[in-house]
Amino acid sequence: NAELKPGLVARLDLGSTEEDREREILTFYKKTGIDWASPFSVILTGDAAIGDGVKRHFLSIVMEKIQFGFNLDFGPIHFQSPD
């Protein structure tokens, strides 16, 4: 039944900074109401490539970020000690 669902499309601008690309990846992941079983496609802005190779490239970028970390600066993180 997943093939009949609306497609899931990720967009990544290859001309943007690494930080902006990381934000795009996280924004895509954090969208609410996503059915992850939907057909998946990727659009790489700034690149003429299409097809399964684009999906593999996008997923390899995501896996690299998960494995080695994101370079985003989230600002100071404040922890509250439990009382």
BELLINNOR-V211183 format. One record per pair of residues at least 12 apart in sequence whose C-alpha atoms are under 10 Angstrom apart, sorted by the first residue. I is the first residue (numbers start at 1). J is the second residue. D is the distance in Angstrom with one decimal. If there is no record, write none. Layout:
i=(I & I)
j=(J & J)
d=(D & D)
This chain:
i=(1 & 1 & 2 & 2 & 2 & 2 & 2 & 3 & 3 & 3 & 3 & 4 & 4 & 5 & 5 & 5 & 5 & 6 & 6 & 6 & 6 & 7 & 7 & 7 & 7 & 7 & 7 & 7 & 8 & 8 & 8 & 8 & 8 & 8 & 8 & 8 & 8 & 8 & 9 & 9 & 9 & 9 & 9 & 9 & 9 & 10 & 10 & 10 & 10 & 10 & 10 & 10 & 10 & 10 & 10 & 10 & 10 & 11 & 11 & 11 & 11 & 11 & 11 & 11 & 11 & 11 & 12 & 12 & 12 & 12 & 12 & 12 & 12 & 12 & 12 & 12 & 13 & 13 & 13 & 13 & 13 & 14 & 14 & 14 & 14 & 15 & 15 & 15 & 15 & 16 & 16 & 18 & 18 & 18 & 19 & 19 & 19 & 19 & 20 & 21 & 21 & 22 & 22 & 22 & 22 & 22 & 22 & 23 & 23 & 23 & 25 & 25 & 25 & 25 & 26 & 26 & 40 & 41 & 41 & 41 & 42 & 42 & 42 & 42 & 42 & 42 & 43 & 43 & 44 & 44)
j=(37 & 38 & 35 & 36 & 37 & 38 & 39 & 37 & 38 & 39 & 40 & 38 & 39 & 35 & 37 & 38 & 39 & 35 & 38 & 39 & 40 & 35 & 36 & 37 & 38 & 39 & 40 & 41 & 28 & 34 & 35 & 36 & 37 & 38 & 39 & 40 & 41 & 42 & 28 & 38 & 39 & 40 & 41 & 42 & 43 & 24 & 25 & 27 & 28 & 29 & 40 & 41 & 42 & 43 & 44 & 55 & 58 & 24 & 25 & 28 & 41 & 42 & 43 & 44 & 45 & 58 & 24 & 25 & 28 & 42 & 43 & 44 & 45 & 46 & 47 & 58 & 43 & 44 & 45 & 46 & 47 & 44 & 45 & 46 & 47 & 44 & 45 & 46 & 47 & 45 & 46 & 70 & 71 & 72 & 70 & 71 & 72 & 73 & 72 & 61 & 72 & 61 & 62 & 65 & 70 & 71 & 72 & 70 & 71 & 72 & 58 & 61 & 62 & 65 & 62 & 70 & 55 & 54 & 55 & 58 & 54 & 55 & 56 & 57 & 58 & 59 & 55 & 58 & 57 & 58)
d=(9.0 & 8.9 & 8.9 & 9.1 & 5.6 & 5.2 & 6.8 & 8.3 & 6.5 & 5.9 & 9.7 & 7.9 & 8.3 & 8.6 & 8.4 & 5.6 & 7.2 & 9.1 & 6.5 & 7.2 & 9.3 & 9.3 & 9.7 & 9.4 & 5.6 & 4.8 & 5.9 & 7.2 & 9.8 & 7.9 & 8.0 & 7.7 & 8.8 & 5.9 & 5.8 & 4.7 & 6.3 & 8.4 & 8.8 & 9.5 & 8.4 & 5.9 & 5.0 & 5.5 & 7.3 & 8.6 & 8.0 & 9.7 & 6.5 & 9.1 & 7.8 & 6.4 & 4.7 & 6.2 & 8.5 & 9.2 & 8.7 & 7.5 & 8.3 & 8.2 & 8.8 & 5.8 & 4.7 & 5.9 & 7.2 & 9.2 & 6.5 & 7.5 & 9.7 & 7.7 & 6.4 & 5.0 & 6.0 & 8.8 & 9.9 & 8.1 & 8.3 & 5.8 & 4.5 & 6.3 & 8.6 & 6.5 & 6.0 & 5.6 & 7.2 & 9.4 & 7.4 & 6.0 & 8.9 & 9.4 & 9.2 & 9.4 & 8.0 & 8.8 & 8.3 & 6.5 & 5.8 & 8.5 & 8.7 & 9.8 & 9.9 & 9.4 & 8.7 & 8.2 & 6.9 & 7.7 & 7.2 & 9.4 & 9.9 & 7.8 & 9.2 & 9.3 & 7.4 & 9.6 & 9.4 & 9.7 & 8.1 & 8.3 & 6.5 & 9.7 & 6.4 & 5.7 & 9.3 & 9.3 & 7.2 & 9.5 & 8.5 & 9.1 & 9.6 & 8.4)
